Structures are given as C-alpha cells and as structure tokens.
Amino acid sequence: QVQLVESGGGLVQAGGSLRLSCAASGRTRSINMMGWFRQAPGKEREFAAAISWSGSRTFYADSVKGRFTISRDNRRNTVYLQMNSLKTDDTGVYSCAASEGYALTDRYYNNWGQGTQVTVSS
C-alpha cells in the first residue's frame, strides 16, 4: 500500500500562484506514475498533470498546459504541482494519486491522497 499526503492548497486571487505537494510513503517501489487530478463543484474529476516515477516524463491536460508544472523530488518521494496564472476555473479539490501503470485516467490509479482545496477568486 502507498500512502499519499497532500498539502499546499488555499485561497488565491486570479492570476496568482500556488504550489501543491504530495508526499508518498509505503510501497513506493510499486509506483510508475504519479498524477494530480481535480474536481470542481458539480463536475466530474478530471486529469490535470502526471509524471513518471523516474521524473523523466510529464503529461498535462490542455487546460493547464503552460501554466502548471509537475515535478518530483526523488530524495523526498514528493511530487509537486506548481500552479501559475491561476484562473477561477481552476477552483476545486486537487488530489494526488499513484499508479502502478502508465495512465492518465483516474480509474488506473489505486492509491489516493485526501485531497486539498484550491479556491481561485476573481
């Protein structure tokens, strides 16, 4: 089992920045991909960004490309999501997840953090 703990959410004005962190522990050797997903009120959860466990490959949803950057600290087993130029549409609960495969859809992620709220005000 992999345990994931997110931090870094909060309230920010449109155009501002936030950095989310996700610390992984437990059976981290089973992880091949780490992803960030988000869910806005009344909407389905959607993919935002993902990174291979080695850190060599990154993937982004079109809606965040150029504004968000996913990265990984190998020593700390921590994945970050730097979010710049935030928009009100970025508001939602952001969750990190770990997958034993290489996937960008949430059904292939079997370990999830508790989620952290990001609110972008106009």
HURA-V701919 format. One record per backbone hydrogen bond with DSSP energy under -0.5 kcal/mol. NH is the residue of the N-H (numbers start at 1). CO is the residue of the C=O. If there is no record, write none. Layout:
NH	CO
NH	CO
//
This chain:
3	25
5	23
7	21
10	117
12	119
14	121
15	86
16	13
18	83
20	81
21	7
22	79
23	5
24	22
24	77
25	3
27	1
28	26
30	27
31	28
32	99
33	99
34	51
35	97
36	49
37	95
38	46
39	93
43	40
46	38
48	36
49	36
50	59
51	34
52	57
53	32
55	52
59	50
61	48
64	61
65	61
67	64
68	64
69	82
71	80
73	78
74	72
77	73
78	73
79	22
80	71
81	20
82	69
83	18
83	81
84	67
84	82
85	15
86	16
90	87
91	88
92	118
93	39
94	92
94	116
95	37
95	93
97	35
98	111
99	33
103	101
108	105
109	106
110	98
110	108
111	98
113	96
116	94
118	92
119	10
121	12
121	119
//
